[in-house]
Amino acid sequence: MNVKVYGADLSAWVAAACLARSGNQVIIEGPDDQRDKPLEEISAIRDEPGLLDQIADQIAKGQLLRSNHNDPHSHADIHWLALQPNEQSKAESLVQKLAREIPQNLLIINQCNFGVGYTDQLQSTLDLEKDQAVVYIPDNLQEGKALQGFSQPKRIILGTESQWALTMTRSLIRPYLQNIEHLQVMTAREAEFTKFAVTGMLAIRLGYINELANLADEMNVDIDVIRDGMGADPRIGRHYLSPGCGFGGQNFSNYIARFSDLFETQRKNSLLKTVISENEIQKELLFRKLWKHYQCNLNGKTVTLWGASFKPGTASIDNAPSLKLIEALLAQNVTVKVHDPEALENIREYFGDISLLQLCHDPYSAATHSDALMLVTEWPEYWSPDYNKLASLMNTPLILDGRNIFDREALELYGFTCKGIGR
Amino acid sequence: MAVNNSPAWKALQFHATDLERQHLKDLFLNNPERFDQFSFSAAHCLLDLSKQRMSAQTLDLLINLSDQQGLRQKIQAMFDGEIVNPSEDRPALHTALRQPAGETLNVGDQDINAEVHRSLAEMEKLVQQIHNQQWRGFDGSPIKSVVNIGVGGSDLGPLMTCRALGQFAPEHIRSLDIHFVSSMDGSQLARLLNKLNPASTLFIVSSKSFTTIDTLANANTALEWLIHASDVPQEIITQHHFIGVTASPAKAVEWGIPEQNQLRFWDWTGGRYSMWSVIGMAIALQIGYDNFRRFLNGAWEMDRHFLAAEARSNLPVLLALTEIWNINFLNIHAHAILPYDGRLEYLPAYLEQLEMESNGKSVNLDGEYVAHSTCPILWGEVGPNAQHAFYQLLHQGTEAVMCDFIAPALRYEDQSEELQKQHQLALANCLAQSRLLALGDSVLDDAGDAPAHKRYRGNQPSTTIMLDRLTPESFGALIALYEHKVYVQSVIWEINPFDQWGVELGKKVATSLMSSFDNEIPEDTDSSTEGLIRYVQQQRRESKQ
């Protein structure tokens, strides 16, 4: 089929790459200034493992074409909207334009985070009787595993009430249904709500386990033991139950923020708002532990960060705890040495040149002369370091483990002081 | 020769016997140009004196009086840093505090302008650190609440301005709460401490001398609260939870505030003239440093006007002389401050201190008792609320009262129509009241038929000060207008407006009584004081039983 994808961020590129790979002829239409930008300079592409190669490959094969809206209209069977949450008016004018150009058999797939009821709003400007339809498909985007999430989903929800649109959409997504465990058709409004509900639930779980860990710290119990006990209960399960120094990421944060707004305006309810604001506080947890360890005086100290991306497997630093930690440390006149296997370039872009901030390509050189090591992102290469080497390089053998990946008792044998999250 | 024996004064006395007989309604009737003739504009302020019981000749005679008193030179002397506070041997340089950077003002061998801006730059640094959420409490949390501990000038000015200009706070600093604590009995502080989180609370202890007992008593309670909540040594608490704003750094260190947490001002900044200095830290925290700067700039605009404009169009001079006329020649000894804008709710309290502490004096610069009245009794309230409280007395009581009506012409421009209507309602009331006070029930056609208890005799003079809108600039200018008015009056009355010896003795007597609740009452105590102490002692004994 001929598919046109509209958008410029990760979800747009992933959709374009995967749809092209399945044999569709795909055009991706982004902002004017992006069409000629080299792919490796687009951070959404660069930060996601495997995506750059995939896109380059599909472009080379002629399956994927980059375009912008000044290009003359080219025919497409399906129009795929993957715009940013703040591009609602752009979506509206685009849909109006398409409706004029394609009076019959117009299929639009909406994957944007515009809120509950928005797909219906777009649909209301179209003529369903002439098979002009908008289908909402919530994204399965998990940064770091985005390609897999698109091409081998376990769950798919299709939000539409048009039989024609459903048939067309099914044929488009057929290649991705091998691993499917659950496919459900519902109204677009319900599908939008479901996406919010899932994201909100995950955020609340993370917020809850983080709060439990902080309480465990105060009560002198080990959160690992507690969550083992909790996870054994089938009503709870073990997923999304790891405490840490805060969650981040662009997509996840955007959905939660929007859902939180919905709760607040419709229900005057601050449940999700609290989760968000507590998460911001959680991002500074390692700083607070360090602050207390050094009796409220960090002036002139050197601190190492292992990991800067918001989670392993991506170079993205969107809403990452590392950003807040680095800012807090710099404000106390601390020399900050950061290692990350992927995200250093993004950190350099974000902070610019600051003499107190050193970006290190080797985790051990980042730890040299350090007064504390903060483990911020649990990249696999950090799980089992050379402890003797590490202890000898550091000024003070202090480890603040923001992801609970180290065995505290073992570390203590090597002479480290180790503080985790909730243990 | 004392001023009240001077020719200019005598001429005014004589003139008053004529004016006294004229009702304001007749002055308006006989002169349709009154508003044009008696209203003046400068630095965002419109000053309408047409509802004052004056004629063109009155103004001429008042300006003669100011010339006779050497006002122009006295104004220049204040700006130049000459000793205008002889009892404490100091200049009064609050105008230097609002001078933009790069101007020059040297007093002796001191570069005052450079010092002022060095001090403000230090404050700006702390303010930014707090706004960036990078000032940390004992557990590493960023500061969320700031409590300004101070009294008098270290409290009233910042409190008033925070309330007046709070809406100008940029979005990113709005989560910061600013509180004010002044009362020595601890009642404000005790209520506040119940609600605050110690780890994210910062105290600004503002005291010029750092010996003010009211302030230190509150600061000690705050310190104890923090130590108790944190289990952290006192040095760490004072380092991370206290900023001292003072002209006495050694005393602040003695109390426990390290030098790097101190902001300095100078003995030439009078307490009630100090919010333009680092005493205004709470203001900068509330509205942002840039807006604080705008506030200073507004005052600076009024300063330049005061310095340059001739008496005949000089707002502070005209306002001062008009009140001199009321006080000394029309024998009016009460002055009501009536803002028609809820944001100015603390303006009356602020002006009570500014005016009554400055000019509430009866000894002149030569050390002699004056034979004329000085500062009247000043009080006030947000106008629309006062209408339901003391306006009855203004309209039908036996006392002559002069009133200041203060309001912005525009408000709520980018907000709902209903709110704009509310402002219009307030303005309509403002104008109605000043009109009725001036003209009485002559505004009605058939007033004469009413029984006496329903009549309004009018002839109560008032000033209306209208701002274009309430902004940091216009508010700064408004306050500077009052400051300078107070100075002009002191020049006419030949008194020192910058000292306050009348507040000293009470502190000493209190100190001497402090121990008598627990011990013997000294023999020379008067029977009333002794009786009251005995009552307290008895209540204490009974409560212990």
Interface residues (C-beta under 8 A of the other chain):
Chain A: I281 E284 F287 R288 K289 L290 W291 K292 Q295 C296 E327 A328 A331 Q332
Chain B: Q129 N132 Q134 R136 F138 D139 G140 S141 P142 V232 I236 Q239 H240
